[in-house]
Amino acid sequence: MAYDLIDLSHASVGMGALWQVDVATENAGASSSYMCQQSLLPSDVTRVAPGLGGVDRGNEPPQFNARAPASSSSPLDGALPNQALAGSRAATSLPSLTPAVPALHLPLDAHSHKRAMLIRSGVEHPKGVLPHHYLTEAVSSNRRWPILSRTVRMVIVVFAISLVATLCLSFTLFSSSSSSGCMAVFNLGSLMNSYVEQTVPLTPYMKLFLVEPSADDASFVRRVIDFDHRPLDGGSSMYASDADGHAQVWTARALLYTAMEDMHTFGAHVNQSANDTIDAWLRTIQEQLVTEIEDAHDAVMGPSVLLDYHLAITVTSDVDLDELTQAMKAHSPFGRVSLLQSPPPPANATSAWVHNATLRMDDDPSVAFGQEPHRRYQGAQLLTSTVLAVWQGEAAALYVDLGADRFHGIYKALQYLDDIAKPARANPTAMMTDGPYVAARLGDMQLFDTYRADDAAAIAAAQAANVSLARKMRGWLDPILCFGDSITQYGMSPGGWVSQLAASQVRMRDISNRGIQSSNTNVYTPGSLLRMARDILPPGRSPHAVSLFWGQNDFVENTIGVPLPWYEAQMRLVIHLVRSLWPSSQVAVLTPHLRADASPETTLRVLKYRAATARAAASSPNIHLIDTWSVLMGSQWLSDTTRVTNITVTPEMTSPTYGDQLDPVILAERTPVWLKRMKEVTKDNIHFSPLGDDTLYKAVRPILES
């Protein structure tokens, strides 16, 4: 059987319906065809007459004329020259989105978007291969249907589409009427790419940054556009079947997100609309991702992997949401797009938010941490709200800055996050309930990749020169680095737990305290940690030990707080990065401790953040978890609970990962006892007293000095 190859070197990766590609050669034995996606094919494919009509060409592939209609609105479509696969690519003014690479294997798992399939008569490709030059089986030219048959077929197709449209409309309207608290609107503009519009209340954290905090009804407008999720073997368009035949909802492999606050945050020119800027940004991201995917020759997917991702964008109220929606439907290569629009500003205000232009402050190393902290908190909360308002079960989330000028490494970052998220994919119900398993910023991942490459080069050079990079100058060894919030910063005070550690290491190791007052995991980004570590350690060098101590500010319910699922996702990333960058270092993670003025409700909240910290630490190998509850209150902090409640205390109940499941009766009884002890070990209900510093130092010293 002969096969013909279609050169798709300049194919658009936009969205659309299926295309039927018929190819005729003389040596084809039977009539058959493959179905390929419009997003994976040029807008029109026709045969070139010379060399095809009745001539035995052997194994030589026929030529094709791939061209796009003149009326195409896609920024990636355009007139394409005739091309032959055997020849070099013809000159063109358009950017090359899909350079030639070897065939890429497409895993047919539940995470692969259904439009990424190469289908033959409704059956998946037997080898699960989606070649870069798409394979089509030859069709005999004498098997063409007459024009009348084509007309009949068109009538049948139109009737079928009308029937499907009616069913879809009925189902959507029924679903909309049954949803509570949301207003759903069905868009008749596109049958396959329709969207649902909803109103989403602001989080309690985001409401704190409103110009008018009394606006209790302030909310985001959310539009979710799903692009043609086709099943593998029939059934609902939102479901597929796994190898065992169990129905599974399609879930994006990762969530890419960005946000804008005002016209100054994304580099728009005075005469350039926000929609134009977002559209240009989308095309830049698309081209960058396609290039990186095809440059990764060991990748298991081709450009169609973009269909596996979910893109979310938060825009301001002055953006034309209808126009932006149509642009996304026309140009987006992603399997799902969510648009989140901020509430309109009140009268005599330019924004709904108190602060403007704050999203990039954390990425500027020249900006001190103490400079306008509330601006930092607002920008971080906006990014957090973007994810939590559109999250639909994705295991990983990656922030790609709308105003950045560096977009390299997106695919590498997604692969890295995908590796971290493997446990969540294996058991998503247990691992993810309210947010992603791991979350990162592209800028931080770029920095991590750069530092890791610098370290590898320095180590290789040292090995070639037969020298050691370990510092042993006059007895001093590699330092100990302490990262965290004010609990770590104040630990350097006279008699503090960090000061005692430094005193024990005189003429052995330096102790570098990088605790920052009022910081949380939103504003103390992994990039900040990596930059400060590089200021201390040259490439190729590792610290002897690292302590990571956050959560004390994250759990509070005010502008400085961080939602629980987001705290855990960010803690998991920073622990993984530290472990990966310094595999030989001791790494200690400390859980947040109870405040001495906490109510039973606050006590339960701290226990939840304690459990999240423990889960994040357990996701990386060789991490020492220091549970401040058992350290400060003793290992028997639940021992005498049975006096009143008659509940038997088990070892499992004292575990950090179980603490947030304690019976409310136990919390009500034991909280006064715990608060009495915390009064003894703190001086202001939160920062340690001399007794607290001594107690914590004795717990961390064996680990950090080992």
Beta strands, then each sheet from edge to edge (+ up, - down):
strand 1: 3-5
strand 2: 18-21
strand 3: 34-37
strand 4: 44-47
strand 5: 64-67
strand 6: 104-105
strand 7: 119-120
strand 8: 123-124
strand 9: 129-130
strand 10: 135-137
strand 11: 195-201
strand 12: 219-226
strand 13: 239-241
strand 14: 247-249
strand 15: 254-259
strand 16: 309-315
strand 17: 336-341
strand 18: 396-399
strand 19: 438-441
strand 20: 480-484
strand 21: 511-515
strand 22: 545-549
strand 23: 586-590
strand 24: 624-626
sheet 1: 1+ 10-
sheet 2: 2+ 3-
sheet 3: 4+ 5-
sheet 4: 6+ 9-
sheet 5: 7+ 8-
sheet 6: 11+ 12- 17+ 16+ 15+ 18+ 19+
sheet 7: 13+ 14-
sheet 8: 21+ 20+ 22+ 23+ 24+
end
